[in-house]
Amino acid sequence: MKRPTVNPSRLLAAFERIPVRWRIAITCAGLTALILIVFALVLGNLVGDRIRDDFDEELRGAADALASETTVASDPVAGAVISSPNLPDSAMAKKAVIRIVDEDGQPLAATRRSMDLGPPRRRVIEVDSFRVASEPIERSGGITTFVQYAEPADDVEASVSRLWLFLAAGVLGGSALALLAGLAVADRAMRPIASLTDLARRIAATRDPSRRMPVPAADDEVGELARTMDGMLEALDDARGERERAFERQREFVADASHELRTPLTSVQANLELLSPSLEREDRHAVDSALESARRMSRLVADLSLLARADAGRRSARTRADLTRIAADALAEIEPLAGERELRSDLDGRVPVEGNPDELQRLARNLLENAVRYTPARATVAVAARREGDRALLEIADDGPGIPARLGDQIFERFVRGEGPADIAAGGGSGLGLAIVRAVAESHGGTVEAGRSQLGGARFSVELPLAPARVRPLDSGVDETQPAEA
């Protein structure tokens, strides 16, 4: 069976994904645990050895005391005569095993004969679970004898085990306290950074750099970071102010220019229309070309004027209008440009809205014109207007190539345009059509979205608020729940 291997790089990557305060706390706890483990190992070994040495010294002291009190005499008839008055009492008091043996380890007397402690040694030895100390008895009659004194080592090992348990508990407790202390210190150290992060998140959400960072009183790294971010926000606020002033000047210029250009363009267009029938064929072609350019410029000026009003937040006159009729009129206007394309409509039923009919028709016309322009011949373009809850929905869909992926969300930006295989105004568009659609929808409290249609091509959906139902007199004979005809 293959043993699993630990990848240090993966462990390091996993550690780096942990929040900073926990990394600080874990590092502090780890270093504390390492120090405590080394300390516990050294202390445990030293104290454990000291406990065993003290126990061995007690064994030798007890064996020496018994040897000094014990006499062995040689009797021709009885053999060795042993006299030791404290032998039984000493054995009972300490749960000890005491033997009197000769130099070969043969027992002459014992408190427990079943216990074999082996031959006598000059040092303390371990036999089974007993520690044994041997001391010689003073010679008498030429006999060399020894006192063997043994006590169980269980109590000593239990004391050593309790020592190791106490040290292990100290290591764990110290590490846990170090972890908590590290968390507390890290939390206190990270609190100003968390405050800065929260404020930066709110600034990013509101896009308001005029707020200021709370600068800590301490002159440390966090304070330096707060001061740097505050200076950055101040610079961004100044830059935003300058940019807004530049945009305001630009909006005023566009509004003024479009307003001033409308009168001369209208005059030029009217004069060219009057002049064209009275000219020869060759000259009429040049006048018609100039007239078409004037009309295109008039449309561009009208587009810029509409966008300038939207940027300034100025609302045009509003009235009750039928979105279905507006879409039908826009479809009728765009039909001559459709060529071989199939135009489908689902425009049954009234969809009342509050708004500017001219702007709403401009919205619908731009969407239909965009669908016709960027779909190939014999394509299908569908337009529908209906209610969805308390909203009015206008939807234009086609089965063309769809919206280019490179445009993405920029499709509604100004001066952004694509080039489709059926672009009937290739190179001549201003790129303001969909920008006007979004400006009109938003000025009417609505939204516009672009996506993929069920036909496989592009789909543009405009949602607008429904107009409130009109209240009719009770004797009018008209259902009050139905909106009045626009």
Secondary structure as a PSIPRED ss2 file (coil, helix, strand):
# PSIPRED VFORMAT (PSIPRED V4.0)

   1 M C   1.000  0.000  0.000
   2 K C   1.000  0.000  0.000
   3 R C   1.000  0.000  0.000
   4 P C   1.000  0.000  0.000
   5 T C   1.000  0.000  0.000
   6 V C   1.000  0.000  0.000
   7 N C   1.000  0.000  0.000
   8 P H   0.000  1.000  0.000
   9 S H   0.000  1.000  0.000
  10 R H   0.000  1.000  0.000
  11 L H   0.000  1.000  0.000
  12 L H   0.000  1.000  0.000
  13 A H   0.000  1.000  0.000
  14 A H   0.000  1.000  0.000
  15 F H   0.000  1.000  0.000
  16 E H   0.000  1.000  0.000
  17 R C   1.000  0.000  0.000
  18 I C   1.000  0.000  0.000
  19 P C   1.000  0.000  0.000
  20 V H   0.000  1.000  0.000
  21 R H   0.000  1.000  0.000
  22 W H   0.000  1.000  0.000
  23 R H   0.000  1.000  0.000
  24 I H   0.000  1.000  0.000
  25 A H   0.000  1.000  0.000
  26 I H   0.000  1.000  0.000
  27 T H   0.000  1.000  0.000
  28 C H   0.000  1.000  0.000
  29 A H   0.000  1.000  0.000
  30 G H   0.000  1.000  0.000
  31 L H   0.000  1.000  0.000
  32 T H   0.000  1.000  0.000
  33 A H   0.000  1.000  0.000
  34 L H   0.000  1.000  0.000
  35 I H   0.000  1.000  0.000
  36 L H   0.000  1.000  0.000
  37 I H   0.000  1.000  0.000
  38 V H   0.000  1.000  0.000
  39 F H   0.000  1.000  0.000
  40 A H   0.000  1.000  0.000
  41 L H   0.000  1.000  0.000
  42 V H   0.000  1.000  0.000
  43 L H   0.000  1.000  0.000
  44 G H   0.000  1.000  0.000
  45 N H   0.000  1.000  0.000
  46 L H   0.000  1.000  0.000
  47 V H   0.000  1.000  0.000
  48 G H   0.000  1.000  0.000
  49 D H   0.000  1.000  0.000
  50 R H   0.000  1.000  0.000
  51 I H   0.000  1.000  0.000
  52 R H   0.000  1.000  0.000
  53 D H   0.000  1.000  0.000
  54 D H   0.000  1.000  0.000
  55 F H   0.000  1.000  0.000
  56 D H   0.000  1.000  0.000
  57 E H   0.000  1.000  0.000
  58 E H   0.000  1.000  0.000
  59 L H   0.000  1.000  0.000
  60 R H   0.000  1.000  0.000
  61 G H   0.000  1.000  0.000
  62 A H   0.000  1.000  0.000
  63 A H   0.000  1.000  0.000
  64 D H   0.000  1.000  0.000
  65 A H   0.000  1.000  0.000
  66 L H   0.000  1.000  0.000
  67 A H   0.000  1.000  0.000
  68 S H   0.000  1.000  0.000
  69 E H   0.000  1.000  0.000
  70 T C   1.000  0.000  0.000
  71 T E   0.000  0.000  1.000
  72 V E   0.000  0.000  1.000
  73 A E   0.000  0.000  1.000
  74 S E   0.000  0.000  1.000
  75 D E   0.000  0.000  1.000
  76 P C   1.000  0.000  0.000
  77 V C   1.000  0.000  0.000
  78 A C   1.000  0.000  0.000
  79 G E   0.000  0.000  1.000
  80 A E   0.000  0.000  1.000
  81 V E   0.000  0.000  1.000
  82 I E   0.000  0.000  1.000
  83 S E   0.000  0.000  1.000
  84 S C   1.000  0.000  0.000
  85 P C   1.000  0.000  0.000
  86 N C   1.000  0.000  0.000
  87 L H   0.000  1.000  0.000
  88 P H   0.000  1.000  0.000
  89 D H   0.000  1.000  0.000
  90 S H   0.000  1.000  0.000
  91 A H   0.000  1.000  0.000
  92 M H   0.000  1.000  0.000
  93 A H   0.000  1.000  0.000
  94 K H   0.000  1.000  0.000
  95 K C   1.000  0.000  0.000
  96 A C   1.000  0.000  0.000
  97 V E   0.000  0.000  1.000
  98 I E   0.000  0.000  1.000
  99 R E   0.000  0.000  1.000
 100 I E   0.000  0.000  1.000
 101 V E   0.000  0.000  1.000
 102 D E   0.000  0.000  1.000
 103 E C   1.000  0.000  0.000
 104 D C   1.000  0.000  0.000
 105 G C   1.000  0.000  0.000
 106 Q C   1.000  0.000  0.000
 107 P E   0.000  0.000  1.000
 108 L E   0.000  0.000  1.000
 109 A E   0.000  0.000  1.000
 110 A E   0.000  0.000  1.000
 111 T C   1.000  0.000  0.000
 112 R C   1.000  0.000  0.000
 113 R C   1.000  0.000  0.000
 114 S C   1.000  0.000  0.000
 115 M C   1.000  0.000  0.000
 116 D C   1.000  0.000  0.000
 117 L C   1.000  0.000  0.000
 118 G C   1.000  0.000  0.000
 119 P C   1.000  0.000  0.000
 120 P C   1.000  0.000  0.000
 121 R C   1.000  0.000  0.000
 122 R C   1.000  0.000  0.000
 123 R C   1.000  0.000  0.000
 124 V C   1.000  0.000  0.000
 125 I E   0.000  0.000  1.000
 126 E E   0.000  0.000  1.000
 127 V E   0.000  0.000  1.000
 128 D C   1.000  0.000  0.000
 129 S C   1.000  0.000  0.000
 130 F E   0.000  0.000  1.000
 131 R E   0.000  0.000  1.000
 132 V E   0.000  0.000  1.000
 133 A E   0.000  0.000  1.000
 134 S E   0.000  0.000  1.000
 135 E E   0.000  0.000  1.000
 136 P E   0.000  0.000  1.000
 137 I E   0.000  0.000  1.000
 138 E E   0.000  0.000  1.000
 139 R E   0.000  0.000  1.000
 140 S E   0.000  0.000  1.000
 141 G C   1.000  0.000  0.000
 142 G C   1.000  0.000  0.000
 143 I E   0.000  0.000  1.000
 144 T E   0.000  0.000  1.000
 145 T E   0.000  0.000  1.000
 146 F E   0.000  0.000  1.000
 147 V E   0.000  0.000  1.000
 148 Q E   0.000  0.000  1.000
 149 Y E   0.000  0.000  1.000
 150 A E   0.000  0.000  1.000
 151 E E   0.000  0.000  1.000
 152 P E   0.000  0.000  1.000
 153 A C   1.000  0.000  0.000
 154 D H   0.000  1.000  0.000
 155 D H   0.000  1.000  0.000
 156 V H   0.000  1.000  0.000
 157 E H   0.000  1.000  0.000
 158 A H   0.000  1.000  0.000
 159 S H   0.000  1.000  0.000
 160 V H   0.000  1.000  0.000
 161 S H   0.000  1.000  0.000
 162 R H   0.000  1.000  0.000
 163 L H   0.000  1.000  0.000
 164 W H   0.000  1.000  0.000
 165 L H   0.000  1.000  0.000
 166 F H   0.000  1.000  0.000
 167 L H   0.000  1.000  0.000
 168 A H   0.000  1.000  0.000
 169 A H   0.000  1.000  0.000
 170 G H   0.000  1.000  0.000
 171 V H   0.000  1.000  0.000
 172 L H   0.000  1.000  0.000
 173 G H   0.000  1.000  0.000
 174 G H   0.000  1.000  0.000
 175 S H   0.000  1.000  0.000
 176 A H   0.000  1.000  0.000
 177 L H   0.000  1.000  0.000
 178 A H   0.000  1.000  0.000
 179 L H   0.000  1.000  0.000
 180 L H   0.000  1.000  0.000
 181 A H   0.000  1.000  0.000
 182 G H   0.000  1.000  0.000
 183 L H   0.000  1.000  0.000
 184 A H   0.000  1.000  0.000
 185 V H   0.000  1.000  0.000
 186 A H   0.000  1.000  0.000
 187 D H   0.000  1.000  0.000
 188 R H   0.000  1.000  0.000
 189 A H   0.000  1.000  0.000
 190 M H   0.000  1.000  0.000
 191 R H   0.000  1.000  0.000
 192 P H   0.000  1.000  0.000
 193 I H   0.000  1.000  0.000
 194 A H   0.000  1.000  0.000
 195 S H   0.000  1.000  0.000
 196 L H   0.000  1.000  0.000
 197 T H   0.000  1.000  0.000
 198 D H   0.000  1.000  0.000
 199 L H   0.000  1.000  0.000
 200 A H   0.000  1.000  0.000
 201 R H   0.000  1.000  0.000
 202 R H   0.000  1.000  0.000
 203 I H   0.000  1.000  0.000
 204 A H   0.000  1.000  0.000
 205 A H   0.000  1.000  0.000
 206 T H   0.000  1.000  0.000
 207 R C   1.000  0.000  0.000
 208 D C   1.000  0.000  0.000
 209 P C   1.000  0.000  0.000
 210 S C   1.000  0.000  0.000
 211 R C   1.000  0.000  0.000
 212 R C   1.000  0.000  0.000
 213 M C   1.000  0.000  0.000
 214 P C   1.000  0.000  0.000
 215 V C   1.000  0.000  0.000
 216 P C   1.000  0.000  0.000
 217 A C   1.000  0.000  0.000
 218 A C   1.000  0.000  0.000
 219 D C   1.000  0.000  0.000
 220 D C   1.000  0.000  0.000
 221 E H   0.000  1.000  0.000
 222 V H   0.000  1.000  0.000
 223 G H   0.000  1.000  0.000
 224 E H   0.000  1.000  0.000
 225 L H   0.000  1.000  0.000
 226 A H   0.000  1.000  0.000
 227 R H   0.000  1.000  0.000
 228 T H   0.000  1.000  0.000
 229 M H   0.000  1.000  0.000
 230 D H   0.000  1.000  0.000
 231 G H   0.000  1.000  0.000
 232 M H   0.000  1.000  0.000
 233 L H   0.000  1.000  0.000
 234 E H   0.000  1.000  0.000
 235 A H   0.000  1.000  0.000
 236 L H   0.000  1.000  0.000
 237 D H   0.000  1.000  0.000
 238 D H   0.000  1.000  0.000
 239 A H   0.000  1.000  0.000
 240 R H   0.000  1.000  0.000
 241 G H   0.000  1.000  0.000
 242 E H   0.000  1.000  0.000
 243 R H   0.000  1.000  0.000
 244 E H   0.000  1.000  0.000
 245 R H   0.000  1.000  0.000
 246 A H   0.000  1.000  0.000
 247 F H   0.000  1.000  0.000
 248 E H   0.000  1.000  0.000
 249 R H   0.000  1.000  0.000
 250 Q H   0.000  1.000  0.000
 251 R H   0.000  1.000  0.000
 252 E H   0.000  1.000  0.000
 253 F H   0.000  1.000  0.000
 254 V H   0.000  1.000  0.000
 255 A H   0.000  1.000  0.000
 256 D H   0.000  1.000  0.000
 257 A H   0.000  1.000  0.000
 258 S H   0.000  1.000  0.000
 259 H H   0.000  1.000  0.000
 260 E H   0.000  1.000  0.000
 261 L H   0.000  1.000  0.000
 262 R H   0.000  1.000  0.000
 263 T H   0.000  1.000  0.000
 264 P H   0.000  1.000  0.000
 265 L H   0.000  1.000  0.000
 266 T H   0.000  1.000  0.000
 267 S H   0.000  1.000  0.000
 268 V H   0.000  1.000  0.000
 269 Q H   0.000  1.000  0.000
 270 A H   0.000  1.000  0.000
 271 N H   0.000  1.000  0.000
 272 L H   0.000  1.000  0.000
 273 E H   0.000  1.000  0.000
 274 L H   0.000  1.000  0.000
 275 L H   0.000  1.000  0.000
 276 S H   0.000  1.000  0.000
 277 P H   0.000  1.000  0.000
 278 S H   0.000  1.000  0.000
 279 L C   1.000  0.000  0.000
 280 E C   1.000  0.000  0.000
 281 R H   0.000  1.000  0.000
 282 E H   0.000  1.000  0.000
 283 D H   0.000  1.000  0.000
 284 R H   0.000  1.000  0.000
 285 H H   0.000  1.000  0.000
 286 A H   0.000  1.000  0.000
 287 V H   0.000  1.000  0.000
 288 D H   0.000  1.000  0.000
 289 S H   0.000  1.000  0.000
 290 A H   0.000  1.000  0.000
 291 L H   0.000  1.000  0.000
 292 E H   0.000  1.000  0.000
 293 S H   0.000  1.000  0.000
 294 A H   0.000  1.000  0.000
 295 R H   0.000  1.000  0.000
 296 R H   0.000  1.000  0.000
 297 M H   0.000  1.000  0.000
 298 S H   0.000  1.000  0.000
 299 R H   0.000  1.000  0.000
 300 L H   0.000  1.000  0.000
 301 V H   0.000  1.000  0.000
 302 A H   0.000  1.000  0.000
 303 D H   0.000  1.000  0.000
 304 L H   0.000  1.000  0.000
 305 S H   0.000  1.000  0.000
 306 L H   0.000  1.000  0.000
 307 L H   0.000  1.000  0.000
 308 A H   0.000  1.000  0.000
 309 R H   0.000  1.000  0.000
 310 A H   0.000  1.000  0.000
 311 D H   0.000  1.000  0.000
 312 A H   0.000  1.000  0.000
 313 G C   1.000  0.000  0.000
 314 R C   1.000  0.000  0.000
 315 R C   1.000  0.000  0.000
 316 S C   1.000  0.000  0.000
 317 A C   1.000  0.000  0.000
 318 R C   1.000  0.000  0.000
 319 T E   0.000  0.000  1.000
 320 R E   0.000  0.000  1.000
 321 A E   0.000  0.000  1.000
 322 D E   0.000  0.000  1.000
 323 L H   0.000  1.000  0.000
 324 T H   0.000  1.000  0.000
 325 R H   0.000  1.000  0.000
 326 I H   0.000  1.000  0.000
 327 A H   0.000  1.000  0.000
 328 A H   0.000  1.000  0.000
 329 D H   0.000  1.000  0.000
 330 A H   0.000  1.000  0.000
 331 L H   0.000  1.000  0.000
 332 A H   0.000  1.000  0.000
 333 E H   0.000  1.000  0.000
 334 I H   0.000  1.000  0.000
 335 E H   0.000  1.000  0.000
 336 P H   0.000  1.000  0.000
 337 L H   0.000  1.000  0.000
 338 A H   0.000  1.000  0.000
 339 G C   1.000  0.000  0.000
 340 E C   1.000  0.000  0.000
 341 R C   1.000  0.000  0.000
 342 E E   0.000  0.000  1.000
 343 L E   0.000  0.000  1.000
 344 R E   0.000  0.000  1.000
 345 S E   0.000  0.000  1.000
 346 D E   0.000  0.000  1.000
 347 L C   1.000  0.000  0.000
 348 D C   1.000  0.000  0.000
 349 G C   1.000  0.000  0.000
 350 R C   1.000  0.000  0.000
 351 V C   1.000  0.000  0.000
 352 P E   0.000  0.000  1.000
 353 V E   0.000  0.000  1.000
 354 E E   0.000  0.000  1.000
 355 G E   0.000  0.000  1.000
 356 N C   1.000  0.000  0.000
 357 P H   0.000  1.000  0.000
 358 D H   0.000  1.000  0.000
 359 E H   0.000  1.000  0.000
 360 L H   0.000  1.000  0.000
 361 Q H   0.000  1.000  0.000
 362 R H   0.000  1.000  0.000
 363 L H   0.000  1.000  0.000
 364 A H   0.000  1.000  0.000
 365 R H   0.000  1.000  0.000
 366 N H   0.000  1.000  0.000
 367 L H   0.000  1.000  0.000
 368 L H   0.000  1.000  0.000
 369 E H   0.000  1.000  0.000
 370 N H   0.000  1.000  0.000
 371 A H   0.000  1.000  0.000
 372 V H   0.000  1.000  0.000
 373 R H   0.000  1.000  0.000
 374 Y C   1.000  0.000  0.000
 375 T C   1.000  0.000  0.000
 376 P C   1.000  0.000  0.000
 377 A C   1.000  0.000  0.000
 378 R C   1.000  0.000  0.000
 379 A C   1.000  0.000  0.000
 380 T E   0.000  0.000  1.000
 381 V E   0.000  0.000  1.000
 382 A E   0.000  0.000  1.000
 383 V E   0.000  0.000  1.000
 384 A E   0.000  0.000  1.000
 385 A E   0.000  0.000  1.000
 386 R E   0.000  0.000  1.000
 387 R E   0.000  0.000  1.000
 388 E E   0.000  0.000  1.000
 389 G C   1.000  0.000  0.000
 390 D C   1.000  0.000  0.000
 391 R E   0.000  0.000  1.000
 392 A E   0.000  0.000  1.000
 393 L E   0.000  0.000  1.000
 394 L E   0.000  0.000  1.000
 395 E E   0.000  0.000  1.000
 396 I E   0.000  0.000  1.000
 397 A E   0.000  0.000  1.000
 398 D E   0.000  0.000  1.000
 399 D C   1.000  0.000  0.000
 400 G C   1.000  0.000  0.000
 401 P C   1.000  0.000  0.000
 402 G C   1.000  0.000  0.000
 403 I C   1.000  0.000  0.000
 404 P C   1.000  0.000  0.000
 405 A C   1.000  0.000  0.000
 406 R C   1.000  0.000  0.000
 407 L C   1.000  0.000  0.000
 408 G H   0.000  1.000  0.000
 409 D H   0.000  1.000  0.000
 410 Q H   0.000  1.000  0.000
 411 I H   0.000  1.000  0.000
 412 F H   0.000  1.000  0.000
 413 E C   1.000  0.000  0.000
 414 R C   1.000  0.000  0.000
 415 F C   1.000  0.000  0.000
 416 V C   1.000  0.000  0.000
 417 R C   1.000  0.000  0.000
 418 G C   1.000  0.000  0.000
 419 E C   1.000  0.000  0.000
 420 G C   1.000  0.000  0.000
 421 P C   1.000  0.000  0.000
 422 A C   1.000  0.000  0.000
 423 D C   1.000  0.000  0.000
 424 I C   1.000  0.000  0.000
 425 A C   1.000  0.000  0.000
 426 A C   1.000  0.000  0.000
 427 G C   1.000  0.000  0.000
 428 G C   1.000  0.000  0.000
 429 G C   1.000  0.000  0.000
 430 S C   1.000  0.000  0.000
 431 G C   1.000  0.000  0.000
 432 L C   1.000  0.000  0.000
 433 G H   0.000  1.000  0.000
 434 L H   0.000  1.000  0.000
 435 A H   0.000  1.000  0.000
 436 I H   0.000  1.000  0.000
 437 V H   0.000  1.000  0.000
 438 R H   0.000  1.000  0.000
 439 A H   0.000  1.000  0.000
 440 V H   0.000  1.000  0.000
 441 A H   0.000  1.000  0.000
 442 E H   0.000  1.000  0.000
 443 S H   0.000  1.000  0.000
 444 H C   1.000  0.000  0.000
 445 G C   1.000  0.000  0.000
 446 G C   1.000  0.000  0.000
 447 T E   0.000  0.000  1.000
 448 V E   0.000  0.000  1.000
 449 E E   0.000  0.000  1.000
 450 A E   0.000  0.000  1.000
 451 G E   0.000  0.000  1.000
 452 R E   0.000  0.000  1.000
 453 S C   1.000  0.000  0.000
 454 Q C   1.000  0.000  0.000
 455 L C   1.000  0.000  0.000
 456 G C   1.000  0.000  0.000
 457 G C   1.000  0.000  0.000
 458 A E   0.000  0.000  1.000
 459 R E   0.000  0.000  1.000
 460 F E   0.000  0.000  1.000
 461 S E   0.000  0.000  1.000
 462 V E   0.000  0.000  1.000
 463 E E   0.000  0.000  1.000
 464 L E   0.000  0.000  1.000
 465 P E   0.000  0.000  1.000
 466 L E   0.000  0.000  1.000
 467 A C   1.000  0.000  0.000
 468 P C   1.000  0.000  0.000
 469 A C   1.000  0.000  0.000
 470 R C   1.000  0.000  0.000
 471 V C   1.000  0.000  0.000
 472 R C   1.000  0.000  0.000
 473 P C   1.000  0.000  0.000
 474 L H   0.000  1.000  0.000
 475 D H   0.000  1.000  0.000
 476 S H   0.000  1.000  0.000
 477 G C   1.000  0.000  0.000
 478 V C   1.000  0.000  0.000
 479 D C   1.000  0.000  0.000
 480 E C   1.000  0.000  0.000
 481 T C   1.000  0.000  0.000
 482 Q C   1.000  0.000  0.000
 483 P C   1.000  0.000  0.000
 484 A C   1.000  0.000  0.000
 485 E C   1.000  0.000  0.000
 486 A C   1.000  0.000  0.000
